[in-house]
């Protein structure tokens, strides 16, 4: 079902079955591990967002909408962040995964798919 829960480049996407948001710090090339095991970090960015999305049993047309939307070098992703509320982040899509739902080939809108991908914030 298309909703305003998640937008990619201003287009409403189907509401995901699960949606998670992770974060990661960015270290420079000067970050190293010392001989005693301690880490010497040169942090160049904190809490870069990584939203992850999963859709279960969505019709072919919604699967196509999602996969076509992320087939770009850079996309604007609008979602509700657990820390900052409504945000729009510039991201790129990481590897995506699909699985055809068993027995869905002859269902209306079939075949039906499970789709998942992670997004990574790339510009601030």
N, C-alpha and C positions, 0 to 999 in steps of 0.2 A: 504494500500500500504506500503510495507516494505521500510524503508528509513534509513539513517544514523543519523537522528535527535535525536534518543534515542537509547542507547545501554544498554543491561543488560548482565553482564558477557561477554562483548565483542561481543555479538550477536545483529545485527540490529533488532529493533522492528518496528512494524507499526507506522507511524507518527500519534501522537495523534490529536484528533479534538481540544482539549484544553489542555494547559499545563501551570501550575502555579507553582511558587516557593515561599514558605513562609519560615520564619525563627523563631526560638524560642531560648530563653536563658534557661540555665539549672541552677537550684538552688539546693544547698545542703539541706540535711535534717535539717540543722540549720536555714533555712529560716522560719520565723514566722510572724504572724500579732500580733502587740501589742494591749493592751487594748484600747488605744486611736484611733485605726484604722490604724495607720501607719504600713508600712511593713518594717521588718528588714530582708534584703536579704543578703544571702551569695551566690553570683553568682560564679559558677564554670566553666561556658562556655557560650560564646556569639554566637549568630547567627548560630545555628545549622540548617541546611537546611531541608526543608520538601517539595520536589517536589510532585505535584499532577497531575494526568493524567486522561483524559477521551477520550474514543474512541466511536464514534457513527456509528452504522450500519456497523460493520465489519464482514466478513465471519467467519464461524466456525473455520477454520484453523488458522486464525490470533488470535482469542480469545484463542484458545488452546496454541498457542505460548506464548502469554502474561502471562496467568495464570500459565503455567508450569515454566516460567522463574522466577516468584516471589515466588514459593513454596519452599523457602530455608530459613534457619536461617539468612543468610547474603548474599547480592548481591552487585556487583560493578555496579554502575549506572553512565553512561556517558551522559552528556547533556550540553546545554549552559545555564549557570547561568547568571541572569541579572546583577549581581554585579561583578563576577569574570571571566566571559567568559567560555570557554570550561573547564569542570571539570569532574573528576571521583570521586564519593563519595561512601563510603561503607554504605549501607542502609539495612533496613528491610522493608518489605511491611506491611502496616497496613491492616485493613479490606478492602476487595475488594467487588465490587457490580457488578452484571450483570443483564441485562434485555433483553429478546428476543424481537427483532423487529417484530411488528405485521405484519403478512402476508409474512414473509420471509422464512418459512419452505420449500417451493417449489421453491425458487429462486436458481439460480446457486450459489454453495458454502454455501447454507443455512443449518441450520438456521443462520440468521444474529443477531449480538448482540451489545448492548451498554455495555461497560466495563469501570469501573473506580476504581482507587485505589490511595492511598497516600503512599509515601515512606518517611522514616525518617532516616536521617543521624545517624549512630550509632557508628562510629569510626573515629578518626582523627589522 
